[in-house]
Amino acid sequence: MQIDIQDFPLVRMDYSGAGNQTIEETLQVLEQCLQRKQAFVFLGGGADFDKDPNENVADRRAVAVWMKQHKAELRDYAKAMYYVEASTVKRLAAKAFSVIYGKFWGHPMIVTASLDEAVQEARQLLEMSSE
C-alpha cells in the first residue's frame, strides 16, 4: 500500500503495490493525518478483493492494533473511504467488502466508478463536515 497526503484532506491510498511503503511507514502517515485534527477522506483504488485474506497476517495485526489505539480520533476525523473502481465486476466485489470495511474502520466505504466522481463527492462531504 502507498499513502499520499500531498492533497490533504484528500488522502490517496494505492493498494496496487506500486511504491510499496512498509506497514510502519503507512501507520506513521496515518498518524500524521490524525495529528492535523481536521476532517479528511481517503481516496483509494487498486485492491485485489480476491487475494488470500491470510496473506500479510503480521501487517493486518499491526493495523488492527493501531486502529484500536486511534479509534476515537479516526471516528472524529476520518469521514469516509471513496474507493475507485472502473470495472463493474470489481466494483461489485468492493461494494460487498465495504460492509466489513465500515464495521472495522468506523467510517463508510463508498465505491465509485471514477476518480472525478469520488473527488466531487469527497469534497461535498468535507464541506458538510466543516459546517
One Martini backbone bead per residue (centre of mass of N, CA, C, O) as a GRO file, in nm:
protein
  131
    1MET     BB    1   0.101   0.034   0.017
    2GLN     BB    2   0.009   0.380  -0.066
    3ILE     BB    3   0.052   0.703   0.082
    4ASP     BB    4  -0.098   1.031   0.005
    5ILE     BB    5  -0.089   1.381   0.155
    6GLN     BB    6  -0.064   1.626  -0.046
    7ASP     BB    7  -0.410   1.662  -0.064
    8PHE     BB    8  -0.497   1.755   0.191
    9PRO     BB    9  -0.795   1.587   0.279
   10LEU     BB   10  -0.683   1.404   0.049
   11VAL     BB   11  -0.626   1.056   0.084
   12ARG     BB   12  -0.412   0.853  -0.088
   13MET     BB   13  -0.475   0.503  -0.188
   14ASP     BB   14  -0.253   0.237  -0.291
   15TYR     BB   15  -0.305  -0.124  -0.351
   16SER     BB   16  -0.113  -0.231  -0.601
   17GLY     BB   17   0.215  -0.189  -0.503
   18ALA     BB   18   0.302   0.081  -0.567
   19GLY     BB   19   0.537   0.204  -0.371
   20ASN     BB   20   0.590   0.041  -0.121
   21GLN     BB   21   0.513   0.054   0.200
   22THR     BB   22   0.546   0.010   0.504
   23ILE     BB   23   0.355  -0.035   0.775
   24GLU     BB   24   0.499   0.180   0.943
   25GLU     BB   25   0.475   0.410   0.735
   26THR     BB   26   0.170   0.407   0.708
   27LEU     BB   27   0.106   0.469   1.010
   28GLN     BB   28   0.254   0.740   1.017
   29VAL     BB   29   0.077   0.882   0.809
   30LEU     BB   30  -0.187   0.848   0.963
   31GLU     BB   31  -0.093   1.014   1.208
   32GLN     BB   32  -0.058   1.278   1.055
   33CYS     BB   33  -0.355   1.312   0.997
   34LEU     BB   34  -0.456   1.321   1.295
   35GLN     BB   35  -0.269   1.567   1.390
   36ARG     BB   36  -0.444   1.788   1.234
   37LYS     BB   37  -0.739   1.800   1.330
   38GLN     BB   38  -0.895   1.705   1.053
   39ALA     BB   39  -1.090   1.649   0.813
   40PHE     BB   40  -1.101   1.338   0.616
   41VAL     BB   41  -1.027   1.147   0.315
   42PHE     BB   42  -1.033   0.861   0.126
   43LEU     BB   43  -0.852   0.756  -0.177
   44GLY     BB   44  -0.907   0.455  -0.352
   45GLY     BB   45  -0.709   0.179  -0.509
   46GLY     BB   46  -0.608  -0.154  -0.630
   47ALA     BB   47  -0.752  -0.383  -0.513
   48ASP     BB   48  -0.764  -0.739  -0.411
   49PHE     BB   49  -1.049  -0.923  -0.320
   50ASP     BB   50  -0.915  -1.225  -0.398
   51LYS     BB   51  -0.724  -1.237  -0.189
   52ASP     BB   52  -0.552  -1.371   0.057
   53PRO     BB   53  -0.637  -1.310   0.392
   54ASN     BB   54  -0.355  -1.445   0.517
   55GLU     BB   55  -0.200  -1.236   0.405
   56ASN     BB   56  -0.024  -1.044   0.606
   57VAL     BB   57  -0.081  -1.087   0.919
   58ALA     BB   58   0.109  -0.887   1.062
   59ASP     BB   59  -0.008  -0.634   0.929
   60ARG     BB   60  -0.300  -0.669   1.023
   61ARG     BB   61  -0.233  -0.655   1.323
   62ALA     BB   62  -0.104  -0.375   1.326
   63VAL     BB   63  -0.357  -0.227   1.228
   64ALA     BB   64  -0.549  -0.316   1.455
   65VAL     BB   65  -0.392  -0.192   1.687
   66TRP     BB   66  -0.384   0.097   1.582
   67MET     BB   67  -0.689   0.139   1.553
   68LYS     BB   68  -0.759   0.100   1.856
   69GLN     BB   69  -0.576   0.345   1.951
   70HIS     BB   70  -0.746   0.548   1.718
   71LYS     BB   71  -1.060   0.543   1.715
   72ALA     BB   72  -1.154   0.827   1.804
   73GLU     BB   73  -1.000   0.988   1.587
   74LEU     BB   74  -1.122   0.851   1.342
   75ARG     BB   75  -1.413   0.932   1.403
   76ASP     BB   76  -1.355   1.244   1.389
   77TYR     BB   77  -1.183   1.261   1.092
   78ALA     BB   78  -1.270   1.010   0.938
   79LYS     BB   79  -1.531   1.003   0.691
   80ALA     BB   80  -1.406   0.833   0.433
   81MET     BB   81  -1.409   0.588   0.166
   82TYR     BB   82  -1.306   0.626  -0.167
   83TYR     BB   83  -1.362   0.383  -0.408
   84VAL     BB   84  -1.195   0.310  -0.713
   85GLU     BB   85  -1.384   0.141  -0.988
   86ALA     BB   86  -1.433   0.062  -1.323
   87SER     BB   87  -1.515  -0.221  -1.274
   88THR     BB   88  -1.806  -0.378  -1.226
   89VAL     BB   89  -1.715  -0.640  -1.088
   90LYS     BB   90  -1.516  -0.506  -0.881
   91ARG     BB   91  -1.730  -0.319  -0.758
   92LEU     BB   92  -1.898  -0.543  -0.628
   93ALA     BB   93  -1.673  -0.646  -0.441
   94ALA     BB   94  -1.632  -0.377  -0.294
   95LYS     BB   95  -1.921  -0.350  -0.182
   96ALA     BB   96  -1.909  -0.602  -0.011
   97PHE     BB   97  -1.655  -0.506   0.158
   98SER     BB   98  -1.769  -0.235   0.284
   99VAL     BB   99  -1.898  -0.357   0.536
  100ILE     BB  100  -1.640  -0.446   0.677
  101TYR     BB  101  -1.494  -0.182   0.672
  102GLY     BB  102  -1.697  -0.012   0.840
  103LYS     BB  103  -1.677  -0.183   1.100
  104PHE     BB  104  -1.369  -0.146   1.144
  105TRP     BB  105  -1.324   0.183   1.092
  106GLY     BB  106  -1.606   0.373   1.123
  107HIS     BB  107  -1.638   0.419   0.810
  108PRO     BB  108  -1.727   0.460   0.501
  109MET     BB  109  -1.749   0.278   0.190
  110ILE     BB  110  -1.729   0.431  -0.127
  111VAL     BB  111  -1.826   0.334  -0.447
  112THR     BB  112  -1.665   0.419  -0.755
  113ALA     BB  113  -1.596   0.472  -1.109
  114SER     BB  114  -1.446   0.754  -1.042
  115LEU     BB  115  -1.238   1.003  -0.946
  116ASP     BB  116  -1.418   1.246  -0.995
  117GLU     BB  117  -1.654   1.144  -0.825
  118ALA     BB  118  -1.500   1.110  -0.560
  119VAL     BB  119  -1.400   1.402  -0.525
  120GLN     BB  120  -1.673   1.541  -0.527
  121GLU     BB  121  -1.795   1.388  -0.284
  122ALA     BB  122  -1.571   1.450  -0.082
  123ARG     BB  123  -1.598   1.759  -0.080
  124GLN     BB  124  -1.889   1.762   0.019
  125LEU     BB  125  -1.839   1.617   0.286
  126LEU     BB  126  -1.630   1.819   0.398
  127GLU     BB  127  -1.815   2.062   0.394
  128MET     BB  128  -2.027   1.942   0.593
  129SER     BB  129  -1.817   1.893   0.830
  130SER     BB  130  -1.747   2.216   0.865
  131GLU     BB  131  -2.046   2.320   0.964
   0.00000   0.00000   0.00000
